Amino acid sequence: MDKFINSLQTYFRGVKTEWGKISWPERRQVITETVFVIVIVFVFTVSIYLMDIIFKGLFGLLK
């Protein structure tokens, strides 16, 4: 049991050490990249929706 507790303590000490090495992005960078992702998702969603409408119309002509 002592070995298990020592292993846990060692693990969490390592986590604490590595946590201090993280370089967090600036707030402006996070906001910019978030907006970029939202715009890209919106563009792809609209593109797929328009392709769906076009293909639905084309397949309707085949009937």
C-alpha positions as CSV (number, residue, x, y, z in Angstrom):
1,M,0.0,0.0,0.0
2,D,2.9,2.4,0.8
3,K,4.4,1.7,-2.6
4,F,1.1,2.7,-4.2
5,I,0.8,6.0,-2.2
6,N,4.5,6.8,-3.0
7,S,3.8,6.2,-6.7
8,L,0.8,8.5,-6.6
9,Q,2.7,11.2,-4.8
10,T,5.6,11.0,-7.3
11,Y,3.1,11.1,-10.2
12,F,1.3,14.3,-8.9
13,R,4.7,16.0,-8.2
14,G,5.6,15.4,-11.8
15,V,2.2,16.7,-13.0
16,K,2.7,19.8,-10.9
17,T,6.2,20.4,-12.3
18,E,5.0,19.9,-15.9
19,W,2.0,22.1,-15.3
20,G,4.4,25.0,-14.6
21,K,6.1,24.5,-18.0
22,I,2.9,25.1,-20.0
23,S,2.9,28.3,-22.1
24,W,-0.7,29.5,-22.4
25,P,-1.7,31.5,-25.4
26,E,-2.7,35.1,-25.1
27,R,-6.4,36.0,-24.8
28,R,-6.4,37.7,-28.2
29,Q,-5.0,34.6,-29.9
30,V,-7.6,32.4,-28.4
31,I,-10.4,34.7,-29.4
32,T,-9.0,35.1,-33.0
33,E,-8.6,31.3,-33.5
34,T,-12.1,30.6,-32.0
35,V,-13.7,33.1,-34.4
36,F,-11.7,31.6,-37.3
37,V,-13.0,28.1,-36.4
38,I,-16.6,29.3,-36.1
39,V,-16.4,31.0,-39.5
40,I,-14.9,27.9,-41.2
41,V,-17.6,25.6,-39.6
42,F,-20.3,28.0,-40.8
43,V,-18.8,28.1,-44.4
44,F,-18.6,24.3,-44.6
45,T,-22.1,23.9,-43.2
46,V,-23.6,26.4,-45.8
47,S,-21.6,24.7,-48.6
48,I,-22.9,21.2,-47.7
49,Y,-26.4,22.6,-47.4
50,L,-26.2,24.2,-50.8
51,M,-24.8,21.0,-52.3
52,D,-27.6,19.0,-50.7
53,I,-30.2,21.4,-52.3
54,I,-28.4,21.2,-55.7
55,F,-28.2,17.4,-55.7
56,K,-31.7,17.0,-54.5
57,G,-32.9,19.1,-57.4
58,L,-30.7,17.2,-59.9
59,F,-32.0,13.8,-58.6
60,G,-35.5,15.1,-58.8
61,L,-35.0,15.7,-62.5
62,L,-34.0,12.1,-63.1
63,K,-37.4,10.7,-61.9
